Amino acid sequence: MSLDYQTMRTFADSWGLLYMFLIFVGVVLWTFRPGSKSASSDAANIPFKEDE
């Protein structure tokens, strides 16, 4: 089975877009999940830890 450019482009246009959208939604949900506020706050304060 030979995959040519048109076949791969058709696959990327349909399923590739869906895959990337699902990854995006997953990252957004992971960022705003309950309990992530402390981890985000700790990460935001990393530059200021040397000042203490």
C-alpha positions in Angstrom: 0.0 0.0 0.0 1.6 3.2 -1.2 0.7 6.4 0.6 0.9 9.4 -1.7 0.7 13.1 -0.9 -3.0 13.4 -1.5 -3.9 10.5 0.8 -1.8 11.9 3.6 -3.1 15.4 3.2 -6.7 14.2 3.3 -6.0 12.3 6.5 -4.3 15.3 8.1 -7.1 17.6 7.0 -9.7 15.5 8.7 -8.4 13.3 11.5 -5.2 15.4 12.1 -7.3 18.4 12.9 -9.6 16.5 15.2 -6.5 15.0 17.0 -4.9 18.4 17.5 -8.2 19.9 18.7 -8.6 17.1 21.3 -5.0 17.7 22.5 -5.8 21.4 22.9 -9.0 20.7 24.9 -7.0 18.2 27.1 -4.4 20.8 27.8 -7.0 23.4 28.7 -8.9 21.0 30.9 -5.6 20.0 32.6 -4.7 23.6 33.3 -8.0 24.5 34.8 -8.6 21.3 36.7 -9.5 21.5 40.4 -6.5 21.4 42.6 -4.1 23.0 40.1 -4.1 26.4 41.8 -1.3 25.6 44.2 0.9 24.1 41.5 0.3 27.1 39.3 1.0 29.5 42.1 4.3 27.7 43.0 5.4 27.8 39.3 4.6 31.5 39.1 6.7 32.3 42.1 9.9 30.5 41.0 11.6 33.7 39.8 11.1 35.3 43.2 12.5 32.4 45.3 16.0 33.8 45.1 14.9 37.1 46.7 13.9 35.4 50.0 
